[in-house]
Amino acid sequence: MSRRTVLLSVAAGVVALGGAGALTLAYAGNQPLELAHSTARYTAPAGDRDGSLTFDTDVTGSSGVKSVKVLAWPQHSSFAEDELTAKDMAYAEPAVCEPAGKDATHCTYSVKVTRSEAESSPRGAWYVAVLATAQDGTTTLDRKASGFTVE
């Protein structure tokens, strides 16, 4: 093989690898939001104390987190039959989010549960839906990010 052919082959390989690397970096730079380590803790009211529902999640995404909305819903509800949508989450309550490293945010949602609310709530399995919105406007919806039981 001539020296010229070898140089052209090497140059073509470098261009191909460079293009693939640039594509990989461009793709890595626009990663959608991802939820991880989502947990829900429900404590029923006891005696004269209110109960609570606390939900935590870690959100990562290259463009940053604009907002996180949370909605708890019972297993036996209209959301079980008709899938929950981002539109359904429009009036969900916001979580409080704090930076947790490069491209990472830790979000917490907490609400008191009164005795009357607990008594009127359906018993059984509940789920926590999460709608995360990135700074660039993209969204991620997890209909069952976590779950808990109301007894």
C-alpha positions in Angstrom: 0.0 0.0 0.0 1.4 3.4 -0.9 2.2 6.0 1.6 -0.4 8.3 0.1 -3.1 5.7 0.4 -2.2 5.1 4.1 -2.3 8.8 4.8 -5.7 9.2 3.1 -7.1 6.2 5.0 -5.8 7.6 8.3 -7.2 11.1 7.5 -10.6 9.6 6.6 -10.6 7.7 9.9 -9.8 10.8 11.9 -12.6 12.7 10.2 -15.1 9.9 10.8 -14.1 9.5 14.5 -14.2 13.3 15.0 -17.7 13.5 13.5 -18.9 10.6 15.7 -17.3 12.3 18.7 -19.0 15.6 18.0 -22.3 13.9 17.5 -21.8 12.1 20.9 -21.0 15.4 22.6 -24.0 17.1 21.1 -26.2 14.3 22.2 -24.7 14.2 25.7 -25.2 18.0 26.0 -29.0 17.7 25.4 -29.9 14.8 27.7 -33.6 14.8 28.8 -34.5 15.0 32.5 -34.3 11.8 34.4 -35.8 11.0 37.8 -33.9 8.7 40.2 -34.1 7.6 43.9 -37.8 8.6 44.2 -39.3 7.7 47.5 -42.6 8.5 49.2 -43.2 8.3 53.0 -46.8 8.5 54.3 -47.5 8.8 58.0 -51.1 8.6 59.2 -52.4 11.1 61.7 -52.1 9.8 65.3 -53.8 11.2 68.4 -53.8 14.9 68.1 -50.9 15.0 65.6 -51.3 15.5 61.9 -49.8 13.0 59.5 -47.7 13.8 56.5 -46.8 12.8 53.0 -43.2 13.4 51.9 -41.8 12.7 48.5 -38.1 13.0 47.4 -36.5 12.6 44.0 -33.3 13.4 42.3 -33.6 15.0 38.9 -30.7 15.2 36.4 -30.6 16.9 33.0 -28.1 18.9 31.0 -30.2 22.0 30.6 -31.2 22.3 34.3 -34.4 21.9 36.1 -37.1 24.6 35.8 -39.8 23.0 37.9 -41.0 19.8 39.4 -44.7 19.1 40.1 -46.1 16.3 42.3 -49.5 14.7 42.5 -50.5 11.8 44.8 -53.3 9.7 43.4 -55.1 6.5 44.6 -54.8 3.2 42.7 -58.5 3.1 42.2 -59.2 6.4 40.5 -59.8 7.8 37.1 -56.1 8.1 36.5 -55.8 4.3 36.7 -58.3 3.9 33.9 -57.3 6.9 31.7 -53.6 7.4 31.9 -52.4 10.5 33.7 -51.1 13.1 31.3 -48.9 16.2 31.6 -52.1 18.3 31.1 -53.5 16.6 34.3 -50.4 17.8 36.1 -51.0 21.5 35.3 -52.4 22.2 38.8 -50.3 19.8 40.7 -48.3 21.2 43.6 -44.6 22.2 43.2 -41.7 20.4 44.9 -38.9 22.5 46.5 -35.7 21.8 44.6 -32.1 22.4 45.5 -28.9 22.0 43.4 -27.2 18.7 44.2 -24.1 18.7 41.9 -23.4 19.1 38.2 -26.7 18.8 36.2 -28.4 17.4 39.4 -31.2 18.7 41.6 -32.8 17.2 44.7 -36.5 17.9 45.1 -38.7 17.4 48.1 -42.5 17.7 48.4 -44.1 17.6 51.8 -47.7 18.2 52.9 -49.6 17.7 56.2 -52.4 15.2 56.3 -55.2 16.0 58.8 -57.3 13.4 60.5 -60.4 14.4 58.3 -58.3 14.2 55.1 -57.0 10.8 56.1 -60.5 9.5 57.0 -61.9 10.6 53.7 -59.1 9.3 51.6 -59.4 5.9 49.7 -57.7 3.0 51.4 -55.0 1.0 49.7 -52.2 1.7 47.2 -51.4 5.3 46.1 -48.9 6.5 43.6 -46.9 9.7 43.2 -46.8 11.2 39.7 -44.0 13.7 38.9 -43.8 16.2 36.0 -40.3 17.6 35.7 -39.7 20.6 33.3 -36.2 21.4 32.1 -35.0 25.0 31.5 -35.2 24.3 27.8 -38.9 23.5 28.1 -38.8 19.7 27.6 -40.7 17.6 30.1 -40.5 14.2 31.7 -43.6 12.6 33.3 -43.3 9.6 35.6 -46.9 8.5 36.4 -45.7 6.1 39.1 -42.5 7.6 40.4 -43.1 6.1 43.8 -45.9 4.6 45.9 -47.3 4.3 49.4 -50.2 2.7 51.2 -53.1 4.4 53.1 -54.5 2.0 55.7 
